[in-house]
Amino acid sequence: MKKLVRFLPFIIFISLGVIFYSQLGKNSQELPSALVGKKVPDFKLVSLVENTLQTNSDLPKEAYLINFWGTWCPACHLEHPFLNQLALQGVTILGIDYKDDAEQARQWLSEKGNPYIDVLMDETGVFGLDMGVTGAPETFIIDSNGIVVHRHQGPLNAQNWSTIKGFLK
């Protein structure tokens, strides 16, 4: 028993080494989504633009992005000019104003431009929770069948778009 106690630190050290080694090369920024391969969850949200109730039946029938953002989000300020560029290139983007104030969101879009085909208000964050959002900005790529094919956490930019756009089919 005393011999086992002497080797216990060595055994713990080796075990930790194996665990750390197995994590080498993995992308620590990647957060998998439970929704990849599944349909967008059902929702009923009010449109910031049209002030009408929107549901899944109002979603685009082509591939598009769902972008969660908020006026309170510093990274969203950085991302927004790039979203405007994507919209000019013909990328369809549905905006979800996440846990935000409608009037502030209208002012933001008026000042910074509106890259979205529509902006839906998720003031309580319930739809974001259903989508698995951990914070803003967060973007989901949806295929023409309404299936989530990719999730990107953090601001979109030219560097990561070159990889992400491959999911937009």
C-alpha positions as CSV (number, residue, x, y, z in Angstrom):
1,M,0.0,0.0,0.0
2,K,2.9,2.4,0.9
3,K,4.4,1.7,-2.6
4,L,1.2,2.7,-4.3
5,V,1.0,5.9,-2.3
6,R,4.6,6.8,-3.5
7,F,3.6,6.3,-7.1
8,L,0.3,8.2,-6.9
9,P,1.7,11.6,-7.9
10,F,3.5,9.9,-10.9
11,I,0.2,8.2,-12.0
12,I,-1.7,11.5,-11.7
13,F,1.0,13.3,-13.7
14,I,0.9,10.7,-16.5
15,S,-2.9,10.8,-16.5
16,L,-2.9,14.6,-16.9
17,G,-0.3,14.3,-19.6
18,V,-2.4,11.9,-21.6
19,I,-5.5,14.2,-21.2
20,F,-3.6,17.3,-22.3
21,Y,-2.0,15.5,-25.2
22,S,-5.3,14.3,-26.5
23,Q,-6.5,18.0,-26.7
24,L,-3.6,19.2,-28.8
25,G,-4.6,20.4,-32.2
26,K,-8.2,20.9,-31.4
27,N,-9.9,24.2,-32.1
28,S,-10.6,25.7,-28.7
29,Q,-12.8,28.4,-30.3
30,E,-15.1,26.0,-31.9
31,L,-18.4,25.5,-30.1
32,P,-20.5,22.8,-31.7
33,S,-24.2,23.3,-32.0
34,A,-26.8,20.7,-31.2
35,L,-28.9,22.2,-34.0
36,V,-26.6,21.4,-36.8
37,G,-28.5,19.0,-39.1
38,K,-31.9,20.1,-37.6
39,K,-34.6,22.5,-38.6
40,V,-34.7,26.0,-37.2
41,P,-36.8,25.8,-34.0
42,D,-40.4,27.1,-34.2
43,F,-40.8,30.7,-33.2
44,K,-43.2,33.7,-33.1
45,L,-41.3,37.0,-33.1
46,V,-42.3,40.6,-34.0
47,S,-40.6,42.2,-37.0
48,L,-38.8,45.4,-36.1
49,V,-39.3,46.6,-39.7
50,E,-43.0,45.7,-40.4
51,N,-44.3,45.4,-36.8
52,T,-46.0,42.1,-37.7
53,L,-45.8,38.7,-36.1
54,Q,-43.4,36.4,-38.0
55,T,-43.1,32.6,-37.8
56,N,-41.1,29.8,-39.5
57,S,-43.3,30.0,-42.5
58,D,-41.9,33.5,-43.2
59,L,-38.3,32.3,-43.4
60,P,-36.5,32.5,-46.8
61,K,-36.8,29.5,-49.0
62,E,-33.1,29.8,-50.1
63,A,-29.9,29.4,-48.2
64,Y,-29.4,32.4,-45.8
65,L,-27.8,33.5,-42.6
66,I,-29.5,34.2,-39.2
67,N,-27.4,36.8,-37.4
68,F,-28.0,37.4,-33.7
69,W,-26.9,40.9,-32.7
70,G,-27.6,43.7,-30.2
71,T,-26.9,47.4,-29.9
72,W,-25.3,46.7,-26.5
73,C,-22.7,44.3,-28.1
74,P,-19.2,45.8,-28.8
75,A,-18.3,43.0,-31.3
76,C,-21.6,43.6,-33.2
77,H,-20.3,47.1,-33.9
78,L,-17.2,45.7,-35.4
79,E,-19.1,43.1,-37.5
80,H,-21.8,45.3,-38.9
81,P,-19.8,46.9,-41.8
82,F,-18.9,43.5,-43.0
83,L,-22.6,42.4,-42.9
84,N,-23.4,45.4,-45.0
85,Q,-20.8,44.3,-47.5
86,L,-22.2,40.8,-47.6
87,A,-25.7,42.1,-48.2
88,L,-24.4,44.2,-51.2
89,Q,-22.9,40.9,-52.6
90,G,-26.4,39.3,-52.4
91,V,-26.1,37.3,-49.3
92,T,-29.5,36.9,-47.6
93,I,-29.3,37.8,-43.9
94,L,-32.1,37.6,-41.3
95,G,-31.3,39.7,-38.3
96,I,-32.4,38.7,-34.8
97,D,-32.1,41.7,-32.4
98,Y,-31.2,39.8,-29.3
99,K,-32.2,41.0,-25.8
100,D,-32.4,44.6,-27.0
101,D,-34.6,47.7,-27.2
102,A,-36.6,48.2,-30.4
103,E,-36.1,51.9,-30.6
104,Q,-32.3,51.6,-30.1
105,A,-32.2,48.9,-32.8
106,R,-34.1,51.2,-35.2
107,Q,-31.7,54.0,-34.6
108,W,-28.7,51.7,-35.0
109,L,-29.9,50.5,-38.4
110,S,-30.7,54.0,-39.5
111,E,-27.2,55.2,-38.7
112,K,-25.2,52.1,-39.7
113,G,-27.2,50.7,-42.5
114,N,-29.5,47.7,-42.6
115,P,-28.0,44.5,-44.2
116,Y,-31.0,42.4,-43.1
117,I,-34.0,41.2,-45.2
118,D,-35.9,41.6,-41.9
119,V,-35.1,42.1,-38.2
120,L,-37.0,40.0,-35.7
121,M,-37.1,41.1,-32.0
122,D,-36.0,38.5,-29.5
123,E,-36.3,40.8,-26.5
124,T,-36.6,38.0,-23.9
125,G,-33.9,35.8,-25.5
126,V,-36.2,32.7,-25.8
127,F,-35.5,32.1,-29.5
128,G,-31.8,32.6,-28.9
129,L,-32.0,30.0,-26.1
130,D,-33.8,27.6,-28.5
131,M,-31.0,28.2,-31.1
132,G,-28.3,27.6,-28.5
133,V,-27.0,31.2,-28.6
134,T,-24.3,31.8,-26.0
135,G,-23.8,35.5,-26.8
136,A,-23.8,38.0,-29.6
137,P,-22.8,38.2,-32.3
138,E,-23.6,34.7,-33.4
139,T,-24.5,33.6,-36.9
140,F,-26.1,30.4,-38.2
141,I,-26.1,29.3,-41.8
142,I,-29.4,27.7,-42.9
143,D,-29.8,25.8,-46.1
144,S,-32.7,26.0,-48.6
145,N,-34.5,23.2,-46.7
146,G,-34.5,25.2,-43.5
147,I,-31.8,23.0,-41.9
148,V,-29.0,24.6,-39.7
149,V,-25.7,23.6,-41.4
150,H,-23.2,25.7,-39.5
151,R,-22.9,27.9,-36.4
152,H,-20.3,30.7,-36.0
153,Q,-19.7,32.4,-32.7
154,G,-18.2,35.9,-32.8
155,P,-18.0,38.6,-35.5
156,L,-18.0,37.7,-39.2
157,N,-15.1,39.2,-41.1
158,A,-13.3,38.7,-44.4
159,Q,-10.9,36.2,-42.9
160,N,-13.4,33.8,-41.4
161,W,-16.0,34.4,-44.2
162,S,-13.7,32.7,-46.7
163,T,-14.2,29.4,-44.7
164,I,-17.8,30.0,-43.6
165,K,-19.2,30.8,-47.0
166,G,-18.6,27.3,-48.1
167,F,-21.6,26.2,-45.9
168,L,-23.9,28.7,-47.7
169,K,-25.4,26.4,-50.5
